[in-house]
Amino acid sequence: MKKSALQKARATYQPKLPIVLTGAVKAVEGKATQSVADQEEIKALFPNTYGLPEIQFEKDNNPGKGSPINVGVILSGGQAPGGHNVISGLFDGIKKIHRDSRLFGFLMGPGGFVDHQYKELTSDIIDEYRNTGGFDIIGSGRTKLETQAQFDKGLEILKELNIKALVIIGGDDSNTNAAILAEYYKSINAGVQVIGCPKTIDGDLKNEVIETSFGFDTATKVYSEVIGNIQRDCNSSKKYWHFIKLMGRSASHIALECALQCQPNVCIISEEVEAKKQTLNDIVNYIADIVAARAAKGMNFGSVLIPEGLIEFIPAMKALIAELNDLMAQNAEEFASVDKANQISWIVDRLSAENSAIFASLPEGVAHQLCLDRDPHGNVQVSLIETEKLLGHMVARRLDQLKSEGRYVGKFASMFHFFGYEGRCADPSNFDADYCYALGFNAACLIRSGVTGYMSSVRGLTKPSVQWISGGIPITMMMNMERRHGMMKPVIQKALVTLDGAPFQKFAAMRDSWALNTSFIYPGPIQYFGPAEVCDQPSLTLQYEYQKHHS
């Protein structure tokens, strides 16, 4: 395989482990835990893995001799920078336990586990992928692990390969499935440990004990580079408004981080829209007013950041989508037989009066996008809804109205962008390279300590990596009950942007100034070599959260 100059140089980077993981470790149990909500229901569903203690690793001065262990690994869900380093850290960690330990990768996600598709990951293979982006070492997939038949089928291959522990690297849904799998294997005494690792560029898998999910740092740096480039162009030609949609379906962490990095004229935060019960028109009027105010100062250009999932947070749209999801789930076959020209009227006839009126008022393209196939979790595929174009066109209409009233004097030309896949497989930043390697190595330590149903946890992430704290937390601790596919199910609670949190407060204090002035910042590309202040900085979100907790 031919490699670029950067790939060759990057292959030699040695991730920096927390000092505690560089020698033998022992697991020290903390206090017993409980789920974030719905304690009785979660406890009843997870009798074998609920209420376990938090674990922290400390130096062990009298380590016993380790035995060889076979471990399986699955990459689940969307890609995130650093996945290969989690696997490298896991590999090095189990080899440190015993040099005859073996690692098996299940191919193309959980589907490979169920269908017995795997390959052994040897040092030759692992060394090719250290510090690289992507999940191509074994591939990923979105098969949901949720039925006993799947668990039993997977168990056959685990027994055949003598695998005693399975590491699932994924987001909140994948780790929910990891917890269910851990509970089931414990209940039948299968003799298999299950450990999760927190992955998602969306940044919505975090809490008091998981400070950030891996991939968020790299992805937001990649997006911030391109947003900065666009803003530089925007400020050079001074004639376009750029509407930029960013990944982040369930939470606006990516948009918020990129806003803090780049200082755009407008950034919409979905969670604020929901809290203030804003309508689509409120958002359009807010943007149009800023466009008009800048035009009055002779500036007919600017940048607008929009989170991918915005549409689901507008309360009226959220109610519409919830009813649509149920309607589509219950009448899937009938809807499939309706010809495309009649789909919208078929839906309008079957919705409640209020939702029917909203649905009928949407531009036809957006209405059709809301009817597209659901994802495996039964959700609207919001990345297919061109929210940036919807807002751009509605702002243009609003400006025409303002012009006719003599309240707008400028020219309005818009450009549209969606940054999504560009960030998911980038070479990990030094932060993510270190964090991911530590998560994988730490997972090996959790396996050695004999626990199951835990997530690998590395904390203190604003400090240099040698000072990070490592351990594990029970996955059930992060769970609550939510409606999925029309039924209540246990899931890991998503972490949304909190409006009283330090990152949002920082943004809110500055945005009026950014709106009217051109305060753009141009972060430039990720730097891998050079001084620590250029290469090793964590995200601004993490830095501000840390400052708030320690001020």
Salt bridges, closest charged atoms under 4 A:
GLU54 OE2 - LYS31 NZ 3.65
GLU54 OE1 - ARG459 NH2 3.25
ASP92 OD1 - ARG130 NH2 2.90
ASP100 OD2 - HIS98 ND1 3.89
GLU120 OE1 - ARG102 NH2 2.71
ASP127 OD1 - ARG130 NE 2.84
GLU128 OE1 - LYS3 NZ 3.68
ASP136 OD1 - HIS84 NE2 3.54
GLU146 OE1 - LYS489 NZ 3.94
GLU156 OE1 - LYS153 NZ 3.94
ASP172 OD2 - LYS494 NZ 2.47
ASP173 OD2 - HIS377 NE2 3.49
ASP173 OD1 - ARG484 NH1 2.84
ASP204 OD2 - LYS494 NZ 3.61
ASP217 OD2 - LYS221 NZ 2.79
GLU272 OE2 - LYS276 NZ 2.91
GLU272 OE2 - ARG511 NH2 2.72
GLU274 OE2 - LYS318 NZ 2.58
GLU312 OE1 - ARG249 NE 3.54
GLU334 OE2 - ARG350 NH2 3.29
GLU364 OE2 - HIS368 NE2 3.65
ASP375 OD2 - ARG249 NH1 3.52
GLU386 OE2 - LYS389 NZ 3.36
GLU388 OE1 - LYS245 NZ 3.63
GLU405 OE1 - ARG407 NH1 2.52
ASP434 OD2 - LYS16 NZ 3.11
GLU482 OE1 - ARG484 NH2 3.35
ASP536 OD2 - LYS16 NZ 3.94
GLU545 OE2 - LYS206 NZ 2.83
